[in-house]
Amino acid sequence: MLTATAGFRHESISTARTIVGTLAASSGFVVSATEDLRELTAARLASTDVLMFALTSGELALDDGQKRAILEFVNGGGGFIGVHSASDTLYEWADYGRLVGAYFKEHPWVQSGAVRVEDQAHPITIALGPGFTLNEEFYTFRENPRPLVHVLLALDAPSVGAQGDFPLAWTQSIGRGRSYYNALGHFAETWTDPRFQTQIAAAIAWTAGR
């Protein structure tokens, strides 16, 4: 679980690290949370099932070898998870944008909004029902990812006084690996919300192929 930042730093990072640690204890996986980019090596990833970029930002100082190791890890069957500002990270590395599925554009709505569950049968969303409402910083993206990914959640645009298609969470296949991104998670309250925790725990299992 990487929470390193080279741009905006979310106040919810400490809560996110605590919550994922708690989920690990109750869900039967082991998490290593770090902000040390030197840990992102081929050797370290060889003993890892899922690489999570949670609330990262900016142009993280990864060298070419580290970037190659991350791509080989996912293409070879590893799992990748991006949460919230993971899409506001590494704009200059196009292959990373492909791992996430889209790059952040703006957050025009910071308010209560309704979220539609588009796939209620997927293992990550099966416990959520048709939708839910929460207070969140809702993202839009430079390109709509829908043509290239499998959308799980989308913003109910009229609930924030808008029109359009705004995917919020999705999955995709990358080589033999699995990728999941969730744009929610700006506030600490989101991380402590059982509905969000359910998604993160299920996403870890799903991207790990379990």
C-alpha positions as CSV (number, residue, x, y, z in Angstrom):
1,M,0.0,0.0,0.0
2,L,1.8,3.1,-1.3
3,T,0.6,6.5,0.1
4,A,3.5,8.6,-1.1
5,T,2.7,12.1,-2.5
6,A,4.5,14.6,-4.7
7,G,1.6,16.9,-5.0
8,F,-1.6,17.4,-2.9
9,R,-1.6,15.5,0.3
10,H,-4.9,14.2,1.7
11,E,-5.6,14.5,5.4
12,S,-7.3,11.1,5.1
13,I,-4.1,9.2,4.4
14,S,-3.5,8.2,8.1
15,T,-7.1,7.0,8.3
16,A,-6.7,5.1,5.1
17,R,-3.6,3.3,6.3
18,T,-5.3,2.4,9.6
19,I,-8.5,1.1,7.9
20,V,-6.6,-1.1,5.4
21,G,-4.6,-2.5,8.3
22,T,-7.8,-3.3,10.1
23,L,-9.3,-4.9,7.0
24,A,-6.2,-7.0,6.7
25,A,-6.6,-8.3,10.2
26,S,-10.2,-9.3,9.6
27,S,-9.9,-10.5,6.0
28,G,-6.9,-12.7,6.2
29,F,-4.3,-10.8,4.2
30,V,-1.1,-9.0,5.3
31,V,-0.6,-5.3,4.3
32,S,2.7,-3.4,4.1
33,A,2.0,0.4,4.0
34,T,4.8,2.6,2.9
35,E,5.8,6.0,1.5
36,D,9.3,4.8,0.7
37,L,9.5,4.5,-3.1
38,R,12.7,2.4,-2.9
39,E,10.4,-0.5,-1.8
40,L,8.9,-0.6,-5.3
41,T,11.3,-3.2,-6.8
42,A,10.9,-6.3,-8.8
43,A,12.2,-8.4,-5.8
44,R,9.7,-6.8,-3.5
45,L,6.8,-7.2,-5.9
46,A,7.7,-10.9,-6.4
47,S,6.4,-11.5,-2.9
48,T,3.3,-9.3,-3.3
49,D,-0.2,-10.2,-4.6
50,V,-1.6,-6.7,-4.9
51,L,0.0,-3.2,-5.3
52,M,-2.2,-0.4,-4.1
53,F,-1.7,3.3,-4.8
54,A,-3.9,5.0,-2.2
55,L,-4.2,8.8,-2.2
56,T,-0.9,9.2,-4.0
57,S,-0.3,12.3,-6.1
58,G,2.1,14.1,-8.4
59,E,5.1,12.9,-10.3
60,L,6.5,10.3,-8.0
61,A,10.2,9.8,-8.4
62,L,10.2,6.3,-9.9
63,D,13.1,5.3,-12.1
64,D,12.8,3.3,-15.4
65,G,13.6,0.0,-13.6
66,Q,10.8,0.5,-11.1
67,K,8.3,1.4,-13.8
68,R,9.2,-1.7,-15.7
69,A,8.9,-3.8,-12.6
70,I,5.4,-2.5,-11.9
71,L,4.2,-3.2,-15.4
72,E,5.8,-6.6,-15.5
73,F,4.2,-7.4,-12.1
74,V,0.7,-6.6,-13.3
75,N,1.0,-8.0,-16.8
76,G,2.4,-11.2,-15.2
77,G,-0.7,-11.7,-13.1
78,G,-0.3,-9.3,-10.2
79,G,-3.2,-7.1,-8.9
80,F,-3.3,-3.3,-9.0
81,I,-5.6,-1.0,-7.0
82,G,-5.8,2.8,-7.3
83,V,-7.9,4.8,-4.8
84,H,-9.0,8.4,-5.3
85,S,-6.0,10.6,-6.2
86,A,-4.1,7.6,-7.6
87,S,-5.6,9.1,-10.8
88,D,-3.9,12.4,-10.0
89,T,-0.5,10.7,-10.1
90,L,2.3,10.2,-12.7
91,Y,0.7,12.1,-15.6
92,E,4.0,11.8,-17.4
93,W,4.0,8.0,-17.4
94,A,1.3,7.0,-19.9
95,D,1.5,3.3,-19.0
96,Y,0.5,4.2,-15.4
97,G,-2.6,5.9,-16.7
98,R,-3.5,2.7,-18.5
99,L,-3.1,0.8,-15.2
100,V,-5.5,3.2,-13.4
101,G,-7.8,3.6,-16.4
102,A,-8.0,7.4,-16.5
103,Y,-6.4,10.6,-15.3
104,F,-8.1,13.1,-13.0
105,K,-9.5,16.3,-14.5
106,E,-11.3,18.1,-11.8
107,H,-13.7,17.8,-8.8
108,P,-16.6,20.1,-9.5
109,W,-18.8,18.6,-6.7
110,V,-17.8,18.3,-3.1
111,Q,-21.1,17.5,-1.5
112,S,-23.6,14.8,-0.8
113,G,-24.3,12.8,-4.0
114,A,-25.9,9.5,-5.1
115,V,-23.8,6.7,-6.5
116,R,-25.3,4.1,-8.8
117,V,-24.1,0.5,-8.6
118,E,-24.0,-0.5,-12.3
119,D,-22.9,-4.1,-11.7
120,Q,-24.6,-5.4,-8.6
121,A,-23.4,-8.9,-9.3
122,H,-19.7,-8.2,-9.3
123,P,-17.8,-9.6,-6.3
124,I,-16.6,-6.1,-5.3
125,T,-20.1,-4.5,-5.4
126,I,-22.4,-7.5,-4.6
127,A,-23.1,-6.3,-1.1
128,L,-24.0,-2.7,-2.0
129,G,-27.5,-3.0,-3.5
130,P,-28.6,-0.6,-6.3
131,G,-26.9,2.5,-4.9
132,F,-26.0,4.7,-2.0
133,T,-25.5,8.3,-1.0
134,L,-22.5,9.8,0.7
135,N,-20.6,13.1,1.1
136,E,-17.6,13.0,-1.2
137,E,-15.3,14.9,-3.5
138,F,-16.5,13.5,-6.8
139,Y,-14.0,13.3,-9.6
140,T,-14.3,13.8,-13.4
141,F,-11.6,12.5,-15.7
142,R,-9.7,13.8,-18.8
143,E,-11.2,11.0,-20.8
144,N,-14.3,9.0,-20.0
145,P,-12.9,5.5,-19.2
146,R,-16.1,3.7,-20.0
147,P,-15.1,2.4,-23.5
148,L,-12.1,0.7,-22.1
149,V,-13.1,-0.5,-18.6
150,H,-15.9,-2.4,-16.8
151,V,-17.7,0.3,-14.8
152,L,-19.0,-0.7,-11.3
153,L,-20.0,2.6,-9.9
154,A,-21.1,5.9,-11.5
155,L,-22.3,9.2,-10.1
156,D,-26.0,9.8,-10.4
157,A,-25.5,13.2,-12.1
158,P,-28.9,14.8,-11.3
159,S,-28.2,14.2,-7.6
160,V,-25.5,16.9,-7.8
161,G,-27.4,19.1,-10.3
162,A,-25.4,17.9,-13.3
163,Q,-25.9,16.0,-16.6
164,G,-23.6,13.5,-18.1
165,D,-21.8,10.2,-17.6
166,F,-19.4,10.1,-14.7
167,P,-17.9,6.6,-13.8
168,L,-16.5,6.4,-10.3
169,A,-15.2,2.8,-10.0
170,W,-14.2,0.2,-12.5
171,T,-12.2,-2.9,-13.2
172,Q,-10.1,-4.0,-16.2
173,S,-7.7,-6.7,-17.3
174,I,-4.0,-5.8,-17.8
175,G,-2.2,-8.7,-19.4
176,R,-2.8,-11.6,-17.0
177,G,-3.4,-9.2,-14.1
178,R,-6.4,-7.4,-12.7
179,S,-6.8,-3.7,-12.0
180,Y,-9.4,-1.9,-9.9
181,Y,-9.9,1.9,-9.4
182,N,-12.2,3.7,-7.1
183,A,-12.5,7.5,-7.2
184,L,-14.0,7.8,-3.7
185,G,-11.9,8.2,-0.6
186,H,-11.3,11.9,-0.2
187,F,-12.6,12.2,3.3
188,A,-11.6,10.1,6.4
189,E,-15.3,9.5,6.8
190,T,-15.4,7.7,3.5
191,W,-12.7,5.3,4.7
192,T,-14.6,4.6,7.9
193,D,-17.8,4.0,6.0
194,P,-18.6,0.2,6.0
195,R,-19.9,0.4,2.4
196,F,-16.5,1.7,1.3
197,Q,-14.6,-0.7,3.4
198,T,-16.6,-3.6,1.9
199,Q,-15.5,-2.5,-1.6
200,I,-11.8,-2.2,-0.7
201,A,-11.6,-5.5,1.1
202,A,-13.4,-7.2,-1.9
203,A,-11.2,-5.4,-4.4
204,I,-8.1,-6.7,-2.7
205,A,-9.4,-10.3,-2.9
206,W,-10.6,-9.8,-6.5
207,T,-7.4,-8.3,-7.8
208,A,-5.4,-11.0,-6.1
209,G,-7.5,-13.6,-8.0
210,R,-9.1,-14.9,-4.9
